[in-house]
Amino acid sequence: MKAGREQVFLYNFENAEQLRKLKSVLLCMKVRAKIVEPEWFGQPIGALAGLVEPVESEQGKDTSFSEALMVLHGFSGSRIDTLLSKLRKAGVGNIPYKAVLTPTNLRWTGPELCEELKKEHEAMQQGTSAHKVD
């Protein structure tokens, strides 16, 4: 996957203070932040990054979810470490669902990615593994 400018896609950040601190860190790091509106929840995450085409929304399909989700795109490993460190120092607080956009999850929607992250968290706590199968 072609690396581009660093971007962060933010889903369901309803805590105004947390969002303010998060956006401040991203601004200082010169990272583009995109608040994902609910009407885009059913779109592939790769479409937000301009890597795949948006899809026709399926009538009646529930794409809602309530968990805060942060998806990183275009970051090197060291920049991810820097971002996470700065978020801690700024007192952003816990963001349990964080992911990096990859060729595997490129066509997943935000709710699908969040569901997969929940399964991975549960599997880690139980000492097993969980992977989405397409």
C-alpha positions as CSV (number, residue, x, y, z in Angstrom):
1,M,0.0,0.0,0.0
2,K,1.4,3.4,-1.0
3,A,2.3,5.5,2.0
4,G,1.0,9.0,1.8
5,R,0.6,11.9,4.1
6,E,-0.1,11.0,7.7
7,Q,-3.8,11.0,8.5
8,V,-5.9,10.0,11.4
9,F,-9.6,9.0,11.1
10,L,-11.6,9.5,14.2
11,Y,-14.9,7.8,14.8
12,N,-17.3,8.5,17.7
13,F,-15.2,10.9,19.7
14,E,-17.9,12.4,21.8
15,N,-15.8,13.6,24.7
16,A,-15.1,17.2,23.7
17,E,-12.1,17.6,26.0
18,Q,-10.5,14.4,24.8
19,L,-11.1,15.4,21.2
20,R,-9.6,18.9,21.8
21,K,-6.5,17.4,23.3
22,L,-6.2,14.8,20.6
23,K,-6.6,17.3,17.8
24,S,-4.0,19.6,19.5
25,V,-1.4,16.8,19.5
26,L,-2.2,16.0,15.8
27,L,-1.9,19.6,14.9
28,C,1.5,19.9,16.6
29,M,2.7,16.8,14.8
30,K,1.3,18.2,11.4
31,V,-1.0,15.2,11.1
32,R,-4.2,15.6,9.2
33,A,-7.3,14.6,11.3
34,K,-10.6,13.6,9.8
35,I,-13.7,13.3,11.9
36,V,-15.7,10.5,10.3
37,E,-19.4,11.4,10.2
38,P,-22.0,8.7,10.7
39,E,-23.0,8.7,7.1
40,W,-19.5,7.5,6.2
41,F,-19.5,4.6,8.7
42,G,-20.6,2.2,6.0
43,Q,-17.8,3.1,3.7
44,P,-14.5,1.2,3.5
45,I,-11.8,2.9,5.6
46,G,-9.6,2.9,2.5
47,A,-12.1,5.2,0.8
48,L,-11.5,7.8,3.5
49,A,-7.8,7.7,2.6
50,G,-8.5,7.8,-1.1
51,L,-7.1,4.3,-1.7
52,V,-10.3,2.6,-2.8
53,E,-13.6,3.9,-4.3
54,P,-16.6,4.6,-2.0
55,V,-19.3,1.9,-2.3
56,E,-23.1,2.2,-2.7
57,S,-24.6,2.1,0.7
58,E,-26.8,-0.9,1.4
59,Q,-30.4,0.1,2.3
60,G,-31.3,-1.1,5.7
61,K,-27.8,-2.1,6.7
62,D,-27.0,-0.9,10.2
63,T,-23.6,0.8,10.2
64,S,-23.9,2.4,13.6
65,F,-21.5,1.7,16.5
66,S,-20.7,3.8,19.5
67,E,-17.1,3.0,20.4
68,A,-14.4,5.6,19.8
69,L,-12.1,4.4,17.1
70,M,-8.9,5.9,15.8
71,V,-7.4,4.7,12.5
72,L,-3.9,5.7,11.5
73,H,-2.7,6.0,7.9
74,G,0.7,6.8,6.5
75,F,2.7,6.5,9.7
76,S,6.0,4.8,10.2
77,G,6.5,2.7,13.3
78,S,8.6,5.4,15.0
79,R,5.9,8.1,14.3
80,I,3.2,5.9,15.8
81,D,5.4,5.6,18.9
82,T,5.8,9.3,19.0
83,L,2.1,9.9,18.6
84,L,1.1,7.5,21.3
85,S,3.7,9.0,23.7
86,K,2.5,12.6,23.0
87,L,-1.1,11.5,23.5
88,R,-0.2,10.1,26.9
89,K,1.7,13.2,27.9
90,A,-1.2,15.5,26.8
91,G,-3.6,13.5,29.0
92,V,-5.8,12.4,26.1
93,G,-7.0,9.4,28.1
94,N,-7.8,5.9,27.0
95,I,-8.6,5.2,23.4
96,P,-9.1,1.4,23.5
97,Y,-9.7,1.0,19.8
98,K,-6.8,2.0,17.7
99,A,-5.6,0.5,14.4
100,V,-3.4,1.2,11.4
101,L,-4.8,1.1,7.9
102,T,-3.4,-2.0,6.2
103,P,-4.0,-4.0,3.0
104,T,-6.0,-6.4,5.1
105,N,-8.5,-3.9,6.6
106,L,-8.5,-1.4,3.7
107,R,-12.0,-2.5,2.6
108,W,-13.5,-2.9,6.0
109,T,-15.9,-0.3,7.4
110,G,-15.3,1.4,10.7
111,P,-17.9,-0.8,12.5
112,E,-16.3,-4.0,11.0
113,L,-12.8,-2.9,12.1
114,C,-14.1,-2.0,15.6
115,E,-15.8,-5.4,15.9
116,E,-12.5,-7.1,14.9
117,L,-10.6,-5.1,17.4
118,K,-13.1,-6.1,20.1
119,K,-12.6,-9.8,19.2
120,E,-8.8,-9.3,19.4
121,H,-9.0,-7.7,22.8
122,E,-11.1,-10.5,24.1
123,A,-8.8,-13.1,22.6
124,M,-5.7,-11.5,24.2
125,Q,-7.4,-11.5,27.6
126,Q,-8.3,-15.2,27.1
127,G,-4.9,-16.1,25.7
128,T,-6.2,-17.2,22.3
129,S,-6.3,-15.6,18.8
130,A,-9.1,-14.1,16.7
131,H,-8.9,-13.1,13.1
132,K,-11.5,-12.0,10.6
133,V,-11.9,-14.3,7.7
134,D,-13.1,-12.9,4.4
